[in-house]
Amino acid sequence: MLSNTLRLVKNGSILKNATPILSAVRGKAAYEGEGKTTVRVLNSDPEFGLMIDSYATYGFKLNNGLTILGPMAIFPKTVLSWQVLAAEKITEESLRLFKLLEPRIDLLILGLESSSRAQVKSVFAAARANSLNVEILPTEHACSTFNFLNAEGRSVAAALIPPTFIHNMNEDDMMQTRLEQDKFNTPLF
C-alpha cells in the first residue's frame, strides 16, 4: 500500500518522515517561492491602452467595450473609423494620416482581408511613398501583433480591414455574429 509519507533513509536507518512537496502545496492557492509564474490579462488592464478583444466580418470589439463597425485605425489610446473598405482601395492618400502623427509611430501594422500578392505589393508601395515602416499581415494576425506591441509600450498604430471570411467558426460563433449584425442593422426609430 502506498503512503503519502516519504521516509528518508540513510544506511538502512530512518532519518525522518516527510510529506511530499505536492501534498503541502495542495492546500495553498499558489506556489509561494522564487521564480513564481504569474499571469496578467493585458486586454483587461487599462494601463496598456486600447486592445483588440475580437474581430468579425462586420468589425472589431475592443477591450473598453466598444464595437467598431467596418475598418478602423487604432492607436494606443485612440480609435478612428477608417474609410477604406478593401485592400485594393489603400492608396498613398489613405495612409497619409499615419505619416502626420506626432510623435512619429515606429510601426504601422496593416491588416488586410486578402493575401493577394498584387494587393500586398500595391499597399507596400503606398506605405513606402509615405516613408512608413509597415508590417502587412492578414487581419487575424495583425490584431494580435498590435496588441503585443502596444502592451510593450511601442509607438504603434494599426489600420485594419475586417476579414471577409473567418476560418474555424463554430455554430456559437456564427450565431453571435448574426446577432451582432442584426443589432447594428436595426433602425433606431
BELZI-V949754 format. One line per field, one symbol per residue. ss: DSSP state (H for helix, E for strand, L for the rest). phi: phi as a letter, one per 40 degrees, with the letter a starting at -180 (. if undefined). burial: 1 if it has 16 or more other ideal C-beta (glycine too) atoms within 10 Angstrom, else 0. Layout:
BEGIN
ss->???
phi->???
burial->???
END
This chain:
BEGIN
ss->LLLLEEEEEELLEEEEEEELHHHHHHLLLLLLLLLLLLLLLHHHLHHHLLLEEEEELLEEEELLLLEEELLEEEELLLEEELLLLLHHHLLLLLLHHHHLLLLLLLEEEEEELLLLHHHHHHHHHHHHHLLLLEEEEEHHHHHHHHHHHHHLLLLEEEEELLLLLLLLLLHHHHHHHHHHHHHHHLLLL
phi->.cbcbcbcbbfgbccacbccddcccdcccacbacgccbbbccccbcccgcbccabaccibbbccgcbbcgcabbbdbabbcbcbcadcccbdccccdccccbccccabcbbbcbbcdcccccccccccccfbcbbbbcddcccccddcccccgccbbbbbbdccabcfccccccccccccccccccccb
burial->000000000000000000000000000000000000000000100001111110110111011000010011111100100101001001000110010000001011111111000011001001100101011110100110111011100001111111100000000000000001000000000
END
